[in-house]
């Protein structure tokens, strides 16, 4: 499937328990979607949260300074 169809089809089972313990992580994922991500998820068991954005987009998400962020 194209990435644009992943949002409601690919589910990381660890998200529910991780988000229950750490709601700020769920907030990060929500911020990615609110700022234009076509797909966002917890990676594996939660070492990071990532989002895929449309090509040539330049999302500016105001995460706290202590968060490690980068654009690839």
CHARMM internal coordinates of N, CA and C (Angstrom, degrees):
IC EDIT
DIST 1 N 1 CA 1.4560
DIST 1 CA 1 C 1.5204
ANGL 1 N 1 CA 1 C 110.50
DIST 1 C 2 N 1.3189
ANGL 1 CA 1 C 2 N 117.22
DIHE 1 N 1 CA 1 C 2 N 149.69
DIST 2 N 2 CA 1.4627
ANGL 1 C 2 N 2 CA 118.83
DIHE 1 CA 1 C 2 N 2 CA 173.49
DIST 2 CA 2 C 1.5288
ANGL 2 N 2 CA 2 C 110.66
DIHE 1 C 2 N 2 CA 2 C -67.98
DIST 2 C 3 N 1.3061
ANGL 2 CA 2 C 3 N 116.67
DIHE 2 N 2 CA 2 C 3 N 151.78
DIST 3 N 3 CA 1.4699
ANGL 2 C 3 N 3 CA 121.46
DIHE 2 CA 2 C 3 N 3 CA -178.11
DIST 3 CA 3 C 1.5271
ANGL 3 N 3 CA 3 C 111.59
DIHE 2 C 3 N 3 CA 3 C -53.62
DIST 3 C 4 N 1.3090
ANGL 3 CA 3 C 4 N 117.27
DIHE 3 N 3 CA 3 C 4 N -34.54
DIST 4 N 4 CA 1.4639
ANGL 3 C 4 N 4 CA 120.35
DIHE 3 CA 3 C 4 N 4 CA -178.41
DIST 4 CA 4 C 1.5289
ANGL 4 N 4 CA 4 C 112.79
DIHE 3 C 4 N 4 CA 4 C -61.69
DIST 4 C 5 N 1.3205
ANGL 4 CA 4 C 5 N 118.24
DIHE 4 N 4 CA 4 C 5 N -14.84
DIST 5 N 5 CA 1.4619
ANGL 4 C 5 N 5 CA 122.23
DIHE 4 CA 4 C 5 N 5 CA 179.30
DIST 5 CA 5 C 1.5323
ANGL 5 N 5 CA 5 C 113.46
DIHE 4 C 5 N 5 CA 5 C -104.11
DIST 5 C 6 N 1.3099
ANGL 5 CA 5 C 6 N 118.11
DIHE 5 N 5 CA 5 C 6 N 1.60
DIST 6 N 6 CA 1.4656
ANGL 5 C 6 N 6 CA 121.50
DIHE 5 CA 5 C 6 N 6 CA -177.17
DIST 6 CA 6 C 1.5163
ANGL 6 N 6 CA 6 C 113.58
DIHE 5 C 6 N 6 CA 6 C -74.15
DIST 6 C 7 N 1.3366
ANGL 6 CA 6 C 7 N 118.25
DIHE 6 N 6 CA 6 C 7 N -30.36
DIST 7 N 7 CA 1.4678
ANGL 6 C 7 N 7 CA 122.52
DIHE 6 CA 6 C 7 N 7 CA -169.04
DIST 7 CA 7 C 1.5312
ANGL 7 N 7 CA 7 C 113.87
DIHE 6 C 7 N 7 CA 7 C -47.47
DIST 7 C 8 N 1.2811
ANGL 7 CA 7 C 8 N 118.68
DIHE 7 N 7 CA 7 C 8 N -49.08
DIST 8 N 8 CA 1.4660
ANGL 7 C 8 N 8 CA 120.60
DIHE 7 CA 7 C 8 N 8 CA -176.66
DIST 8 CA 8 C 1.5229
ANGL 8 N 8 CA 8 C 113.24
DIHE 7 C 8 N 8 CA 8 C -101.74
DIST 8 C 9 N 1.3349
ANGL 8 CA 8 C 9 N 116.88
DIHE 8 N 8 CA 8 C 9 N 10.00
DIST 9 N 9 CA 1.4605
ANGL 8 C 9 N 9 CA 120.19
DIHE 8 CA 8 C 9 N 9 CA -178.23
DIST 9 CA 9 C 1.5256
ANGL 9 N 9 CA 9 C 113.96
DIHE 8 C 9 N 9 CA 9 C -116.65
DIST 9 C 10 N 1.3291
ANGL 9 CA 9 C 10 N 116.86
DIHE 9 N 9 CA 9 C 10 N -36.84
DIST 10 N 10 CA 1.4647
ANGL 9 C 10 N 10 CA 120.18
DIHE 9 CA 9 C 10 N 10 CA 179.53
DIST 10 CA 10 C 1.5226
ANGL 10 N 10 CA 10 C 108.94
DIHE 9 C 10 N 10 CA 10 C -96.68
DIST 10 C 11 N 1.2930
ANGL 10 CA 10 C 11 N 116.00
DIHE 10 N 10 CA 10 C 11 N 119.76
DIST 11 N 11 CA 1.4617
ANGL 10 C 11 N 11 CA 121.64
DIHE 10 CA 10 C 11 N 11 CA -176.70
DIST 11 CA 11 C 1.5276
ANGL 11 N 11 CA 11 C 109.43
DIHE 10 C 11 N 11 CA 11 C -123.35
DIST 11 C 12 N 1.3183
ANGL 11 CA 11 C 12 N 116.34
DIHE 11 N 11 CA 11 C 12 N 131.89
DIST 12 N 12 CA 1.4582
ANGL 11 C 12 N 12 CA 121.24
DIHE 11 CA 11 C 12 N 12 CA 173.18
DIST 12 CA 12 C 1.5283
ANGL 12 N 12 CA 12 C 106.68
DIHE 11 C 12 N 12 CA 12 C -93.90
DIST 12 C 13 N 1.3196
ANGL 12 CA 12 C 13 N 117.41
DIHE 12 N 12 CA 12 C 13 N 113.44
DIST 13 N 13 CA 1.4670
ANGL 12 C 13 N 13 CA 122.01
DIHE 12 CA 12 C 13 N 13 CA -176.95
DIST 13 CA 13 C 1.5235
ANGL 13 N 13 CA 13 C 113.54
DIHE 12 C 13 N 13 CA 13 C -60.87
DIST 13 C 14 N 1.3104
ANGL 13 CA 13 C 14 N 117.86
DIHE 13 N 13 CA 13 C 14 N -20.17
DIST 14 N 14 CA 1.4625
ANGL 13 C 14 N 14 CA 120.17
DIHE 13 CA 13 C 14 N 14 CA 179.62
DIST 14 CA 14 C 1.5249
ANGL 14 N 14 CA 14 C 112.86
DIHE 13 C 14 N 14 CA 14 C -78.13
DIST 14 C 15 N 1.3261
ANGL 14 CA 14 C 15 N 117.29
DIHE 14 N 14 CA 14 C 15 N -16.78
DIST 15 N 15 CA 1.4571
ANGL 14 C 15 N 15 CA 119.21
DIHE 14 CA 14 C 15 N 15 CA -177.17
DIST 15 CA 15 C 1.5329
ANGL 15 N 15 CA 15 C 112.53
DIHE 14 C 15 N 15 CA 15 C -59.49
DIST 15 C 16 N 1.3063
ANGL 15 CA 15 C 16 N 117.60
DIHE 15 N 15 CA 15 C 16 N -46.32
DIST 16 N 16 CA 1.4701
ANGL 15 C 16 N 16 CA 119.81
DIHE 15 CA 15 C 16 N 16 CA -176.55
DIST 16 CA 16 C 1.5320
ANGL 16 N 16 CA 16 C 112.34
DIHE 15 C 16 N 16 CA 16 C -57.08
DIST 16 C 17 N 1.3461
ANGL 16 CA 16 C 17 N 119.84
DIHE 16 N 16 CA 16 C 17 N -52.72
DIST 17 N 17 CA 1.4683
ANGL 16 C 17 N 17 CA 118.19
DIHE 16 CA 16 C 17 N 17 CA 179.43
DIST 17 CA 17 C 1.5305
ANGL 17 N 17 CA 17 C 113.64
DIHE 16 C 17 N 17 CA 17 C -68.90
DIST 17 C 18 N 1.3331
ANGL 17 CA 17 C 18 N 117.37
DIHE 17 N 17 CA 17 C 18 N -35.46
DIST 18 N 18 CA 1.4645
ANGL 17 C 18 N 18 CA 119.91
DIHE 17 CA 17 C 18 N 18 CA 178.92
DIST 18 CA 18 C 1.5267
ANGL 18 N 18 CA 18 C 110.16
DIHE 17 C 18 N 18 CA 18 C -66.10
DIST 18 C 19 N 1.3373
ANGL 18 CA 18 C 19 N 117.54
DIHE 18 N 18 CA 18 C 19 N -44.94
DIST 19 N 19 CA 1.4599
ANGL 18 C 19 N 19 CA 121.30
DIHE 18 CA 18 C 19 N 19 CA 179.74
DIST 19 CA 19 C 1.5288
ANGL 19 N 19 CA 19 C 111.36
DIHE 18 C 19 N 19 CA 19 C -64.15
DIST 19 C 20 N 1.3295
ANGL 19 CA 19 C 20 N 117.06
DIHE 19 N 19 CA 19 C 20 N -33.27
DIST 20 N 20 CA 1.4712
ANGL 19 C 20 N 20 CA 120.10
DIHE 19 CA 19 C 20 N 20 CA 178.16
DIST 20 CA 20 C 1.5340
ANGL 20 N 20 CA 20 C 110.65
DIHE 19 C 20 N 20 CA 20 C -65.01
DIST 20 C 21 N 1.3257
ANGL 20 CA 20 C 21 N 116.78
DIHE 20 N 20 CA 20 C 21 N -38.67
DIST 21 N 21 CA 1.4646
ANGL 20 C 21 N 21 CA 121.04
DIHE 20 CA 20 C 21 N 21 CA 179.83
DIST 21 CA 21 C 1.5186
ANGL 21 N 21 CA 21 C 112.83
DIHE 20 C 21 N 21 CA 21 C -82.26
DIST 21 C 22 N 1.3251
ANGL 21 CA 21 C 22 N 116.66
DIHE 21 N 21 CA 21 C 22 N -32.12
DIST 22 N 22 CA 1.4659
ANGL 21 C 22 N 22 CA 122.11
DIHE 21 CA 21 C 22 N 22 CA -175.08
DIST 22 CA 22 C 1.5257
ANGL 22 N 22 CA 22 C 110.24
DIHE 21 C 22 N 22 CA 22 C -132.75
DIST 22 C 23 N 1.3279
ANGL 22 CA 22 C 23 N 117.87
DIHE 22 N 22 CA 22 C 23 N 77.53
DIST 23 N 23 CA 1.4750
ANGL 22 C 23 N 23 CA 120.26
DIHE 22 CA 22 C 23 N 23 CA -177.12
DIST 23 CA 23 C 1.5256
ANGL 23 N 23 CA 23 C 113.63
DIHE 22 C 23 N 23 CA 23 C -59.65
DIST 23 C 24 N 1.3198
ANGL 23 CA 23 C 24 N 118.09
DIHE 23 N 23 CA 23 C 24 N -22.46
DIST 24 N 24 CA 1.4660
ANGL 23 C 24 N 24 CA 119.19
DIHE 23 CA 23 C 24 N 24 CA 178.52
DIST 24 CA 24 C 1.5293
ANGL 24 N 24 CA 24 C 111.28
DIHE 23 C 24 N 24 CA 24 C -66.00
DIST 24 C 25 N 1.3318
ANGL 24 CA 24 C 25 N 117.30
DIHE 24 N 24 CA 24 C 25 N -26.78
DIST 25 N 25 CA 1.4646
ANGL 24 C 25 N 25 CA 120.33
DIHE 24 CA 24 C 25 N 25 CA 177.21
DIST 25 CA 25 C 1.5291
ANGL 25 N 25 CA 25 C 109.79
DIHE 24 C 25 N 25 CA 25 C -70.62
DIST 25 C 26 N 1.3102
ANGL 25 CA 25 C 26 N 116.80
DIHE 25 N 25 CA 25 C 26 N -39.65
DIST 26 N 26 CA 1.4652
ANGL 25 C 26 N 26 CA 120.11
DIHE 25 CA 25 C 26 N 26 CA 175.29
DIST 26 CA 26 C 1.5334
ANGL 26 N 26 CA 26 C 110.14
DIHE 25 C 26 N 26 CA 26 C -62.61
DIST 26 C 27 N 1.3161
ANGL 26 CA 26 C 27 N 116.13
DIHE 26 N 26 CA 26 C 27 N -37.17
DIST 27 N 27 CA 1.4578
ANGL 26 C 27 N 27 CA 121.10
DIHE 26 CA 26 C 27 N 27 CA 177.96
DIST 27 CA 27 C 1.5314
ANGL 27 N 27 CA 27 C 111.59
DIHE 26 C 27 N 27 CA 27 C -63.20
DIST 27 C 28 N 1.3156
ANGL 27 CA 27 C 28 N 116.80
DIHE 27 N 27 CA 27 C 28 N -36.92
DIST 28 N 28 CA 1.4690
ANGL 27 C 28 N 28 CA 120.82
DIHE 27 CA 27 C 28 N 28 CA 177.19
DIST 28 CA 28 C 1.5260
ANGL 28 N 28 CA 28 C 109.69
DIHE 27 C 28 N 28 CA 28 C -62.64
DIST 28 C 29 N 1.3264
ANGL 28 CA 28 C 29 N 116.13
DIHE 28 N 28 CA 28 C 29 N -47.16
DIST 29 N 29 CA 1.4691
ANGL 28 C 29 N 29 CA 119.76
DIHE 28 CA 28 C 29 N 29 CA 179.45
DIST 29 CA 29 C 1.5252
ANGL 29 N 29 CA 29 C 109.96
DIHE 28 C 29 N 29 CA 29 C -60.53
DIST 29 C 30 N 1.3079
ANGL 29 CA 29 C 30 N 117.92
DIHE 29 N 29 CA 29 C 30 N -43.75
DIST 30 N 30 CA 1.4635
ANGL 29 C 30 N 30 CA 121.52
DIHE 29 CA 29 C 30 N 30 CA 178.34
DIST 30 CA 30 C 1.5258
ANGL 30 N 30 CA 30 C 111.29
DIHE 29 C 30 N 30 CA 30 C -60.74
DIST 30 C 31 N 1.3256
ANGL 30 CA 30 C 31 N 116.71
DIHE 30 N 30 CA 30 C 31 N -40.99
DIST 31 N 31 CA 1.4686
ANGL 30 C 31 N 31 CA 121.01
DIHE 30 CA 30 C 31 N 31 CA 178.92
DIST 31 CA 31 C 1.5260
ANGL 31 N 31 CA 31 C 111.43
DIHE 30 C 31 N 31 CA 31 C -61.42
DIST 31 C 32 N 1.3091
ANGL 31 CA 31 C 32 N 116.29
DIHE 31 N 31 CA 31 C 32 N -37.99
DIST 32 N 32 CA 1.4600
ANGL 31 C 32 N 32 CA 119.39
DIHE 31 CA 31 C 32 N 32 CA 178.19
DIST 32 CA 32 C 1.5255
ANGL 32 N 32 CA 32 C 110.49
DIHE 31 C 32 N 32 CA 32 C -61.34
DIST 32 C 33 N 1.3386
ANGL 32 CA 32 C 33 N 116.77
DIHE 32 N 32 CA 32 C 33 N -46.85
DIST 33 N 33 CA 1.4649
ANGL 32 C 33 N 33 CA 120.51
DIHE 32 CA 32 C 33 N 33 CA 178.25
DIST 33 CA 33 C 1.5306
ANGL 33 N 33 CA 33 C 111.33
DIHE 32 C 33 N 33 CA 33 C -64.96
DIST 33 C 34 N 1.3089
ANGL 33 CA 33 C 34 N 117.11
DIHE 33 N 33 CA 33 C 34 N -42.15
DIST 34 N 34 CA 1.4686
ANGL 33 C 34 N 34 CA 120.67
DIHE 33 CA 33 C 34 N 34 CA -179.25
DIST 34 CA 34 C 1.5253
ANGL 34 N 34 CA 34 C 111.97
DIHE 33 C 34 N 34 CA 34 C -62.62
DIST 34 C 35 N 1.3217
ANGL 34 CA 34 C 35 N 116.30
DIHE 34 N 34 CA 34 C 35 N -23.22
DIST 35 N 35 CA 1.4632
ANGL 34 C 35 N 35 CA 120.98
DIHE 34 CA 34 C 35 N 35 CA -178.37
DIST 35 CA 35 C 1.5230
ANGL 35 N 35 CA 35 C 113.20
DIHE 34 C 35 N 35 CA 35 C -104.33
DIST 35 C 36 N 1.3288
ANGL 35 CA 35 C 36 N 116.34
DIHE 35 N 35 CA 35 C 36 N 18.29
DIST 36 N 36 CA 1.4582
ANGL 35 C 36 N 36 CA 120.22
DIHE 35 CA 35 C 36 N 36 CA 170.39
DIST 36 CA 36 C 1.5082
ANGL 36 N 36 CA 36 C 118.66
DIHE 35 C 36 N 36 CA 36 C 105.01
DIST 36 C 37 N 1.3306
ANGL 36 CA 36 C 37 N 119.00
DIHE 36 N 36 CA 36 C 37 N 4.73
DIST 37 N 37 CA 1.4695
ANGL 36 C 37 N 37 CA 119.45
DIHE 36 CA 36 C 37 N 37 CA 178.26
DIST 37 CA 37 C 1.5299
ANGL 37 N 37 CA 37 C 109.49
DIHE 36 C 37 N 37 CA 37 C -63.10
DIST 37 C 38 N 1.3213
ANGL 37 CA 37 C 38 N 115.79
DIHE 37 N 37 CA 37 C 38 N 140.87
DIST 38 N 38 CA 1.4642
ANGL 37 C 38 N 38 CA 119.26
DIHE 37 CA 37 C 38 N 38 CA 174.94
DIST 38 CA 38 C 1.5287
ANGL 38 N 38 CA 38 C 110.38
DIHE 37 C 38 N 38 CA 38 C -89.36
DIST 38 C 39 N 1.3366
ANGL 38 CA 38 C 39 N 116.15
DIHE 38 N 38 CA 38 C 39 N -19.00
DIST 39 N 39 CA 1.4613
ANGL 38 C 39 N 39 CA 121.40
DIHE 38 CA 38 C 39 N 39 CA 173.96
DIST 39 CA 39 C 1.5176
ANGL 39 N 39 CA 39 C 108.25
DIHE 38 C 39 N 39 CA 39 C -155.43
DIST 39 C 40 N 1.3205
ANGL 39 CA 39 C 40 N 116.38
DIHE 39 N 39 CA 39 C 40 N 140.12
DIST 40 N 40 CA 1.4641
ANGL 39 C 40 N 40 CA 122.45
DIHE 39 CA 39 C 40 N 40 CA 176.53
DIST 40 CA 40 C 1.5134
ANGL 40 N 40 CA 40 C 108.54
DIHE 39 C 40 N 40 CA 40 C -143.46
DIST 40 C 41 N 1.3305
ANGL 40 CA 40 C 41 N 116.02
DIHE 40 N 40 CA 40 C 41 N 148.70
DIST 41 N 41 CA 1.4650
ANGL 40 C 41 N 41 CA 119.50
DIHE 40 CA 40 C 41 N 41 CA -177.89
DIST 41 CA 41 C 1.5236
ANGL 41 N 41 CA 41 C 110.39
DIHE 40 C 41 N 41 CA 41 C -163.09
DIST 41 C 42 N 1.3051
ANGL 41 CA 41 C 42 N 113.97
DIHE 41 N 41 CA 41 C 42 N 162.44
DIST 42 N 42 CA 1.4473
ANGL 41 C 42 N 42 CA 122.73
DIHE 41 CA 41 C 42 N 42 CA 168.13
DIST 42 CA 42 C 1.5280
ANGL 42 N 42 CA 42 C 105.27
DIHE 41 C 42 N 42 CA 42 C -76.31
DIST 42 C 43 N 1.3111
ANGL 42 CA 42 C 43 N 118.38
DIHE 42 N 42 CA 42 C 43 N 136.68
DIST 43 N 43 CA 1.4610
ANGL 42 C 43 N 43 CA 119.01
DIHE 42 CA 42 C 43 N 43 CA 177.78
DIST 43 CA 43 C 1.5187
ANGL 43 N 43 CA 43 C 109.10
DIHE 42 C 43 N 43 CA 43 C -86.51
DIST 43 C 44 N 1.2974
ANGL 43 CA 43 C 44 N 116.10
DIHE 43 N 43 CA 43 C 44 N 128.15
DIST 44 N 44 CA 1.4628
ANGL 43 C 44 N 44 CA 121.12
DIHE 43 CA 43 C 44 N 44 CA 178.20
DIST 44 CA 44 C 1.5140
ANGL 44 N 44 CA 44 C 112.80
DIHE 43 C 44 N 44 CA 44 C 50.21
DIST 44 C 45 N 1.3340
ANGL 44 CA 44 C 45 N 116.46
DIHE 44 N 44 CA 44 C 45 N -122.13
DIST 45 N 45 CA 1.4610
ANGL 44 C 45 N 45 CA 120.85
DIHE 44 CA 44 C 45 N 45 CA -179.43
DIST 45 CA 45 C 1.5196
ANGL 45 N 45 CA 45 C 111.98
DIHE 44 C 45 N 45 CA 45 C -94.63
DIST 45 C 46 N 1.3076
ANGL 45 CA 45 C 46 N 117.26
DIHE 45 N 45 CA 45 C 46 N 13.08
DIST 46 N 46 CA 1.4513
ANGL 45 C 46 N 46 CA 119.31
DIHE 45 CA 45 C 46 N 46 CA 169.90
DIST 46 CA 46 C 1.4996
ANGL 46 N 46 CA 46 C 118.37
DIHE 45 C 46 N 46 CA 46 C 111.64
DIST 46 C 47 N 1.3201
ANGL 46 CA 46 C 47 N 118.03
DIHE 46 N 46 CA 46 C 47 N 23.94
DIST 47 N 47 CA 1.4636
ANGL 46 C 47 N 47 CA 117.82
DIHE 46 CA 46 C 47 N 47 CA 178.21
DIST 47 CA 47 C 1.5261
ANGL 47 N 47 CA 47 C 111.52
DIHE 46 C 47 N 47 CA 47 C -72.33
DIST 47 C 48 N 1.3319
ANGL 47 CA 47 C 48 N 116.45
DIHE 47 N 47 CA 47 C 48 N -19.52
DIST 48 N 48 CA 1.4646
ANGL 47 C 48 N 48 CA 119.84
DIHE 47 CA 47 C 48 N 48 CA 178.22
DIST 48 CA 48 C 1.5250
ANGL 48 N 48 CA 48 C 110.37
DIHE 47 C 48 N 48 CA 48 C -160.54
DIST 48 C 49 N 1.3247
ANGL 48 CA 48 C 49 N 114.75
DIHE 48 N 48 CA 48 C 49 N 169.29
DIST 49 N 49 CA 1.4567
ANGL 48 C 49 N 49 CA 122.81
DIHE 48 CA 48 C 49 N 49 CA 173.09
DIST 49 CA 49 C 1.5195
ANGL 49 N 49 CA 49 C 105.03
DIHE 48 C 49 N 49 CA 49 C -121.64
DIST 49 C 50 N 1.3233
ANGL 49 CA 49 C 50 N 116.89
DIHE 49 N 49 CA 49 C 50 N 137.01
DIST 50 N 50 CA 1.4557
ANGL 49 C 50 N 50 CA 119.89
DIHE 49 CA 49 C 50 N 50 CA -178.30
DIST 50 CA 50 C 1.5160
ANGL 50 N 50 CA 50 C 110.24
DIHE 49 C 50 N 50 CA 50 C -133.28
DIST 50 C 51 N 1.3169
ANGL 50 CA 50 C 51 N 114.96
DIHE 50 N 50 CA 50 C 51 N 159.85
DIST 51 N 51 CA 1.4540
ANGL 50 C 51 N 51 CA 120.47
DIHE 50 CA 50 C 51 N 51 CA 176.48
DIST 51 CA 51 C 1.5063
ANGL 51 N 51 CA 51 C 110.43
DIHE 50 C 51 N 51 CA 51 C -141.24
DIST 51 C 52 N 1.3246
ANGL 51 CA 51 C 52 N 115.56
DIHE 51 N 51 CA 51 C 52 N 143.91
DIST 52 N 52 CA 1.4601
ANGL 51 C 52 N 52 CA 122.08
DIHE 51 CA 51 C 52 N 52 CA 173.60
DIST 52 CA 52 C 1.5257
ANGL 52 N 52 CA 52 C 107.76
DIHE 51 C 52 N 52 CA 52 C -101.63
DIST 52 C 53 N 1.3095
ANGL 52 CA 52 C 53 N 116.03
DIHE 52 N 52 CA 52 C 53 N 130.25
DIST 53 N 53 CA 1.4615
ANGL 52 C 53 N 53 CA 122.47
DIHE 52 CA 52 C 53 N 53 CA -179.19
DIST 53 CA 53 C 1.5212
ANGL 53 N 53 CA 53 C 109.02
DIHE 52 C 53 N 53 CA 53 C -117.00
DIST 53 C 54 N 1.3299
ANGL 53 CA 53 C 54 N 116.84
DIHE 53 N 53 CA 53 C 54 N 156.83
DIST 54 N 54 CA 1.4632
ANGL 53 C 54 N 54 CA 118.87
DIHE 53 CA 53 C 54 N 54 CA 177.26
DIST 54 CA 54 C 1.5294
ANGL 54 N 54 CA 54 C 110.53
DIHE 53 C 54 N 54 CA 54 C -58.42
DIST 54 C 55 N 1.3153
ANGL 54 CA 54 C 55 N 115.14
DIHE 54 N 54 CA 54 C 55 N 147.33
DIST 55 N 55 CA 1.4632
ANGL 54 C 55 N 55 CA 121.32
DIHE 54 CA 54 C 55 N 55 CA 178.11
DIST 55 CA 55 C 1.5277
ANGL 55 N 55 CA 55 C 109.55
DIHE 54 C 55 N 55 CA 55 C -55.39
DIST 55 C 56 N 1.3025
ANGL 55 CA 55 C 56 N 115.68
DIHE 55 N 55 CA 55 C 56 N 142.69
DIST 56 N 56 CA 1.4650
ANGL 55 C 56 N 56 CA 123.64
DIHE 55 CA 55 C 56 N 56 CA 179.47
DIST 56 CA 56 C 1.5251
ANGL 56 N 56 CA 56 C 114.27
DIHE 55 C 56 N 56 CA 56 C 68.34
DIST 56 C 57 N 1.3280
ANGL 56 CA 56 C 57 N 118.42
DIHE 56 N 56 CA 56 C 57 N 8.24
DIST 57 N 57 CA 1.4595
ANGL 56 C 57 N 57 CA 118.88
DIHE 56 CA 56 C 57 N 57 CA 173.39
DIST 57 CA 57 C 1.5244
ANGL 57 N 57 CA 57 C 107.42
DIHE 56 C 57 N 57 CA 57 C -82.74
DIST 57 C 58 N 1.2951
ANGL 57 CA 57 C 58 N 116.74
DIHE 57 N 57 CA 57 C 58 N 158.40
DIST 58 N 58 CA 1.4565
ANGL 57 C 58 N 58 CA 121.30
DIHE 57 CA 57 C 58 N 58 CA -178.55
DIST 58 CA 58 C 1.5252
ANGL 58 N 58 CA 58 C 108.20
DIHE 57 C 58 N 58 CA 58 C -135.58
DIST 58 C 59 N 1.3471
ANGL 58 CA 58 C 59 N 116.69
DIHE 58 N 58 CA 58 C 59 N 73.12
DIST 59 N 59 CA 1.4612
ANGL 58 C 59 N 59 CA 118.96
DIHE 58 CA 58 C 59 N 59 CA -176.22
DIST 59 CA 59 C 1.5263
ANGL 59 N 59 CA 59 C 112.35
DIHE 58 C 59 N 59 CA 59 C -63.53
DIST 59 C 60 N 1.2930
ANGL 59 CA 59 C 60 N 116.46
DIHE 59 N 59 CA 59 C 60 N 137.00
DIST 60 N 60 CA 1.4698
ANGL 59 C 60 N 60 CA 123.27
DIHE 59 CA 59 C 60 N 60 CA 176.91
DIST 60 CA 60 C 1.5267
ANGL 60 N 60 CA 60 C 107.18
DIHE 59 C 60 N 60 CA 60 C -119.41
DIST 60 C 61 N 1.3085
ANGL 60 CA 60 C 61 N 115.64
DIHE 60 N 60 CA 60 C 61 N 92.22
DIST 61 N 61 CA 1.4587
ANGL 60 C 61 N 61 CA 120.88
DIHE 60 CA 60 C 61 N 61 CA -176.45
DIST 61 CA 61 C 1.5252
ANGL 61 N 61 CA 61 C 107.93
DIHE 60 C 61 N 61 CA 61 C -103.56
DIST 61 C 62 N 1.3181
ANGL 61 CA 61 C 62 N 117.69
DIHE 61 N 61 CA 61 C 62 N 123.16
DIST 62 N 62 CA 1.4648
ANGL 61 C 62 N 62 CA 120.75
DIHE 61 CA 61 C 62 N 62 CA -174.88
DIST 62 CA 62 C 1.5348
ANGL 62 N 62 CA 62 C 113.41
DIHE 61 C 62 N 62 CA 62 C -79.75
DIST 62 C 63 N 1.3336
ANGL 62 CA 62 C 63 N 116.45
DIHE 62 N 62 CA 62 C 63 N 67.16
DIST 63 N 63 CA 1.4515
ANGL 62 C 63 N 63 CA 119.90
DIHE 62 CA 62 C 63 N 63 CA 176.95
DIST 63 CA 63 C 1.5279
ANGL 63 N 63 CA 63 C 109.55
DIHE 62 C 63 N 63 CA 63 C -75.07
DIST 63 C 64 N 1.3321
ANGL 63 CA 63 C 64 N 117.49
DIHE 63 N 63 CA 63 C 64 N 153.72
DIST 64 N 64 CA 1.4680
ANGL 63 C 64 N 64 CA 120.13
DIHE 63 CA 63 C 64 N 64 CA 176.88
DIST 64 CA 64 C 1.5332
ANGL 64 N 64 CA 64 C 111.27
DIHE 63 C 64 N 64 CA 64 C -57.49
DIST 64 C 65 N 1.3135
ANGL 64 CA 64 C 65 N 116.57
DIHE 64 N 64 CA 64 C 65 N 150.52
DIST 65 N 65 CA 1.4613
ANGL 64 C 65 N 65 CA 122.11
DIHE 64 CA 64 C 65 N 65 CA -177.78
DIST 65 CA 65 C 1.5160
ANGL 65 N 65 CA 65 C 113.58
DIHE 64 C 65 N 65 CA 65 C -57.00
DIST 65 C 66 N 1.3358
ANGL 65 CA 65 C 66 N 117.75
DIHE 65 N 65 CA 65 C 66 N -31.02
DIST 66 N 66 CA 1.4653
ANGL 65 C 66 N 66 CA 119.36
DIHE 65 CA 65 C 66 N 66 CA -176.51
DIST 66 CA 66 C 1.5393
ANGL 66 N 66 CA 66 C 112.99
DIHE 65 C 66 N 66 CA 66 C -76.38
DIST 66 C 67 N 1.3417
ANGL 66 CA 66 C 67 N 117.64
DIHE 66 N 66 CA 66 C 67 N -7.41
DIST 67 N 67 CA 1.4580
ANGL 66 C 67 N 67 CA 120.90
DIHE 66 CA 66 C 67 N 67 CA 176.97
DIST 67 CA 67 C 1.5165
ANGL 67 N 67 CA 67 C 108.70
DIHE 66 C 67 N 67 CA 67 C -79.67
DIST 67 C 68 N 1.3218
ANGL 67 CA 67 C 68 N 116.70
DIHE 67 N 67 CA 67 C 68 N 136.95
DIST 68 N 68 CA 1.4546
ANGL 67 C 68 N 68 CA 121.80
DIHE 67 CA 67 C 68 N 68 CA 174.56
DIST 68 CA 68 C 1.5246
ANGL 68 N 68 CA 68 C 107.48
DIHE 67 C 68 N 68 CA 68 C -86.14
DIST 68 C 69 N 1.3074
ANGL 68 CA 68 C 69 N 116.47
DIHE 68 N 68 CA 68 C 69 N 116.70
DIST 69 N 69 CA 1.4647
ANGL 68 C 69 N 69 CA 120.73
DIHE 68 CA 68 C 69 N 69 CA -179.57
DIST 69 CA 69 C 1.5157
ANGL 69 N 69 CA 69 C 109.54
DIHE 68 C 69 N 69 CA 69 C -131.34
DIST 69 C 70 N 1.3173
ANGL 69 CA 69 C 70 N 116.49
DIHE 69 N 69 CA 69 C 70 N 150.66
DIST 70 N 70 CA 1.4551
ANGL 69 C 70 N 70 CA 120.26
DIHE 69 CA 69 C 70 N 70 CA 172.61
DIST 70 CA 70 C 1.5183
ANGL 70 N 70 CA 70 C 109.40
DIHE 69 C 70 N 70 CA 70 C -159.41
DIST 70 C 71 N 1.3062
ANGL 70 CA 70 C 71 N 113.87
DIHE 70 N 70 CA 70 C 71 N 155.67
DIST 71 N 71 CA 1.4645
ANGL 70 C 71 N 71 CA 123.52
DIHE 70 CA 70 C 71 N 71 CA 177.30
DIST 71 CA 71 C 1.5129
ANGL 71 N 71 CA 71 C 107.80
DIHE 70 C 71 N 71 CA 71 C -108.41
DIST 71 C 72 N 1.2951
ANGL 71 CA 71 C 72 N 116.13
DIHE 71 N 71 CA 71 C 72 N 133.83
DIST 72 N 72 CA 1.4722
ANGL 71 C 72 N 72 CA 120.74
DIHE 71 CA 71 C 72 N 72 CA 177.76
DIST 72 CA 72 C 1.5111
ANGL 72 N 72 CA 72 C 108.10
DIHE 71 C 72 N 72 CA 72 C -113.73
END
COOR INIT
IC SEED 1 N 1 CA 1 C
IC BUILD
